[in-house]
Every structure is written in structure tokens, then in C-alpha cells.
């Protein structure tokens, strides 16, 4: 190969290197256009009428279709002293879910049937306490209700039941632990949703095996907020 040809090849190589100099390996050159950014895929419901997020569903989410909790008829009015000063037994007598304990004796410890000492805790996050009442039946089953105050009236916002019930406060949440005769343990965490206490987490343990879920997890005592003539012990208000 003569010298002029070699010079022309070297010049061409330098020119190509200059064009590609600013491009990373596998990247774009200076004059190369970037490909359009593709949008991320969005969820698409298979059955829009069953989807709470569908604009054509014709309704709101199921949870919001539940009527708001109603004040207890016949319950004592809440005075300046707040709910901590109300007659707890009168509240139970006004609540059909807890009425069986309205005339029961008070108990200070396990092993007897009756009404446990009332407890108060801020579960709605408004700085005011709610009333928490539990009663133990002769069969060993316990019932629990939570009451808040709205416009001076007592409103039930949770009703649940279970055996060997051991409630706990977890921040502004209520954790209900129960144990069944088959050896299983159940822990349901309830959280204020602006209307009532609803299930935040649900966990059942069988020996060393744990099954957990959210509000639609394994069957659990359901939250309540308004009275219902067809309500059962572990149903919703």
C-alpha cells in the first residue's frame, strides 16, 4: 500500500473516532436522537363494575357505603366532664350489642363473669379519650365495644368478641388478642378510619404457623360502627 492511500485511511479513522468520541460504549452519539420514554403500564381491572377505582362503577368503595355509626338511643348525654364521667352501665344498657352486661356485676380479674373496669384511650387521634368496655360471659366468651363522643352523644365505633380476650393499645390503634380452644391465637389490629374502627391487620397463629393478612384476610371479629338489628356477636354494626 502506497503512502497516499495510508494517509487517507488514517484521516478517515481519525474522523470516525472524533464522531464517536463523546458516545459511551453502547450509548448515543452526539447527533443521535434519544428514543421516546415509554409510559409505565397502568392497572386495568378485568371487571370494572367490581372495581372500586373504576370511574364507571357507579358507586363508591364498599367500605364507604356503610352508614356512619349512629348515637346510642337512650344513652346518657356527655357533660362537661367528658365520656370519663358517664355511667358506664347505662351505656351498656343502651347498646343492644352489650345489653346483656347492663345489669351484670363488675369484676376486677379473670375467672368470673361480669364487666371489666372501664378503660379510656385516645383511639381517634383527636386528643379526647374513647370509652373501652369489655364483658366476660359465663361461657368464657368476651364482648368488647368502643365508644366515642360526637356532639355530646355517645357513638359506638367498634364491637367485637372472642375467647380469652386480651386487648392492647398500640399508639392510637387497638390490638385485640384472643385464643381459641383449638390452640390457635388471633391478633386483630383496629385503626380509626374517620368513621369507625376498622381492621388494619389480621393474624392467626396455629402452633408455629402464622397466617396473616389485611382487612380481607382470614375471618376475624369485624369492626362495627352503627347498630343493626341483624348484627351478631362478631358481626358489624
Secondary structure, DSSP 8 states (H G I E B T S, - for coil): --HHHHHHHHHHHHHHHHHHTTS-TTS--TT--------------SSGGG-TT-TTS-S--HHHHS----B-TT-----TT-GGGS-HHHHHHH-TTTGGGTT--B-SSTTS-EE---EEE--SSSSS-EEEEEEE-TTSEEEEEEEEEETTEEEEEEEEEEES-EEEEETTEEEEEEE-TTSEEEEEEEEE-SSSEEEEEEEEEETTEEEEESTTSS-------S--TT--TTS--
